[in-house]
Amino acid sequence: MNILEKIIARKQEEISESKKQRSISDLEKEPLFSRPTASLSAALRSSTSPRIISEFKRKSPSKGVINADVRPEIVTKDYVDSGAVGLSVLTDIDFFGGSFADFLAAREANPQIPMLRKDFIVDEYQLFEAKSIGADVILLIAACLTPSEIAHLSRKAHDLGLEVLLEVHNAEELAASVGEHIDIVGVNNRNLKTFETSIETSVELSELIPEQFVKISESGLKDAETIVKLFQHGYKGFLIGETFMKTVNPGAALAGLQQNLTQHSNLNPLVL
């Protein structure tokens, strides 16, 4: 059993436990459930330069603990102040050290910015959870869902007013999974089965993603040069977590990258 299979097996147990504690009706009564959502896809589509979706992540299966001494409300506020177009907050507990508490703290500190619930969505119940904690976007990972599951979950997410980020790792997943209820296609440069990372994954898939979908690149993004290269391949957004989170001040790390991106933009008219 690879790490992705282990995560999904545990996720199914977690969902079963959660359903016993709180019904969908209970989730619908949460104050944030009726909050109007903010559009990440619209913010990215209208941008004329690379935009960063900054992630709050305490640990990962491949890296272990990345940064334990951080507070989500501080880090995410710093991200927004440094120019992040959106936020991604992990809610998986066992493998990534995330929680609903982290998400809610970030939401309270940043009431307007689009926020992605970063988790392994495999059940419709989790969409109601996402809505109840103030998420704007949910993640569907093609590697752990069938095309019919993706179609069903994405349609239900739209019914709830949530945007859908479809994450793919190769051309086969892309071809099988894209559909009318997908808003953003994210190419994960990290293979979730081996955790090996290659930026060329985004380059290779860039021409295969239909134009109606906003494109973002995820994982292994560390420098302005790589981001500018991928922007020229049509990627609007760049989801970055570990690169920032492993520093003492993640917000300052984003600010530094933004400054480098500005310098590259000034040198390269294709980015303007």
N, C-alpha and C positions, 0 to 999 in steps of 0.2 A: 504494500500500500504506500503510494507516494504522499508527499506532504499535503497536496491539494485534496486527495481522497480522505486523508485524516481530518482535515479542516471541515470538509463537508459532512462527514460522519458525525463529528462533534456538533456541528451547526444544527443538524436535524434533531439531536438530543436537546439542545438548548431551546430550539423553537417549541418542541413538545412541552418542555418545562414552563416556558413563558405563557403558552396558551392556557395552562392550568391556573396560572396566577392572574392573568388579565385577559378579558375577552376583547374582541374587536369593538364592541359597544363601549367598553371602558376606555379604549384608546381614542375613540371618536369624541369622548367627553373632555379630553385634555385641552387646555387653553390654546396651545399652539396648533392644534389640528385644523382650526378654521383660519389660520394665518394665510394671507395671500402669498403665493410663492414668487420668488424672483427668478428670472430666466438667465441661466448661465450661457445657454446657446446663443441668445440674442446679444449678450455682452461680447462674446467671442466673435460672432459673425460680423459685427460692426467694427471690429478692431482693425487698424491698419499696421499694427506692429505686433510682435510676439507678446503674449500675455501669460502670466504665471498663475496657476492654481496651486496654492501652497497647502501642504498637508501637515496635520498634527498627528504624529505617530511616535509612540513611546518605545516600541520594540517590533521585531519581525522574526519569523522563523529562521530566516537565513543569517541575520546579523545579531540576533539576541537583543539585549537591552541597548537601545540607541541613546536615549536620554530620559532618565527617570526623574530628574530634578526640574521639571517644567510644569507650568500651570497653563491649561488651555486658554483661559480668558486673556492671559497676558500675551502668550505667543501669537494667538490668532489676531488679536488687536494690533500687534506690531506688524503682522503680515499685511493686514488691510492698510495700515498707515504707510507701509512701504510699497504699496501699489498692486497687491494681489487682486486679480479679477474675480477670484472665487476661493473658497476654502474647502478642504477635504479633511474630515475628521473620522478616525477609525472608531468603530463601535464594537469590533470583535474583542472579546475579553481574553480568551485563553491563549491565542497565538500572537496577538498584536498589542495586548495590554490596553485596549480601548474600552470605552464604556459610554452609556447614555449620559452619564454625569459629565463626561468630557464634552460631548456634543452640546448638551444644554448650556454648559458654561460658555462655550464658544458662541452659541446662538445668542445668548443674552448680551454678550459683549459686542456682538456685531449683528444687530437686528435686520439690516437691509441687504447685506451681501449674499449672493447665492452660495449655498452650502451643500456639499455632497455627503450623504451618509455612506462612508466607505466600509463595506462589509460584504459578506458572501450571501447574496439574496437568492434563496431557493424556494421560498414559500410566500404566497400572497399576504399572509399575516405580517410579514416583515415590512411590507409597503405601508400598512396602517401604523406600524411602529415608527417608521421614518416620518410619516406625516405628523404623528403625535409629538415628535421631538423638534419639529420645525425644519425638517430637511426640505430642500428644493429639488434635489437631484438624487436619484438612486443608481446604483451600479449593478449591471447584469454582466456576469463573466461567462463568455461563450464556452470556455473550457469546462465549466461545471454545470451547464444547462443544455437541454435539447433545443432545437429550433422551435418546437411547439411550445415549450416552456417559456422561451424568450418572447414569443409572440403574445402569449397569454399574460405574462407578467408586465410586459411593456404597455399593453393595452390597458390593463388595470391601473398601472401607475399614472397613465394619462387621464384616466377617469378620476383619479384623486388629485389631479393638478400637479403631479410630479413630472419632472423631466427625466429622461432615461439616457444614461451613458452606457453604451455597449462596449465592453472590452474584448478585444480579439488579440490573438498571438500569431496567426498565420492566415494565409489566403483561404484555406478550407473553412476555417471558422467564420471568416468574413462573408464568404459566399453563402453559407448556410444560415447565417443569423440576422443579417440586416433586414429591416422591415419598416413598415409605414409608421410605427409608433416609437422609433428610435430618433433621438434628437442629436446625439453626439456619438461619434465612433472614436474610441480611444485605442491606440495600438500600444500594448504593453511590451516593452523591449525586454522584459524579464520573463523567461519561460517559467510558469508557475509549477511545473513538474520537476524541473531541474534547478531552478533559480539562477541559471546562467543568463547574462544580459548582453544584448547586442543592439546598438543604435541602428544598424543596417535593417533591422526588422521594420522600423518605421519607414525607412527609405523605400524598401521593396514593396510595401503595401500602399504607399501614398497614391499611386496611380490607379489602384484597384477600388478605392473607396469612392462611391458615387458622390457627385458634387452637392447633392441636396443635404448631405450630412456635414456638420461641423467636425473637423478633425483635430484630435489632440494626441500628443505623444506622452507616454508614461514610463517611468523608471530609467535609471542610468543617466539622467540628465544632470550635468555638473557645470557646464561652462557655456558662455555666450556664443562661442563659435559654433558649437553643436546645435544650439537652439536656432540660431540664424539659418544654418544649413537646412534644418527641418522646416522652418518657416517658409523657405523658398520652395519646399516640396508641398506646400499647401496646409501645413499644420498651423492652426491659430492659437492653440493653448498648449501648455506644458505643465504636467502635474509633477511637482517636485516635493518630496518629503524628507527622505534620509539626508540628502545633501545639506539641507538647512538644519534638520533636527539634531544632527551629530555635533553641531557647534554650540558654544555657550549661549549665544544670542541668535536664534533662528531668524528673527525679524531683521536683524542687521545683516545677516547672510543674504537674505532676499534683497535688501536695499543695495548691497554690493553687486549682486548679479544684475539688478535693474540698471545700475550705473554702467556696467560693462555692456549691457544690451544697447543702451543709448549710444555709447561710443561706437559700437559695431554698426548701428543703424546710420550714424552720421558718415561712416566710411563706405557703407554699402547702400546705394540708392534703391536697390531692390526691396529693401526692408521698409522703406518709407511709404 
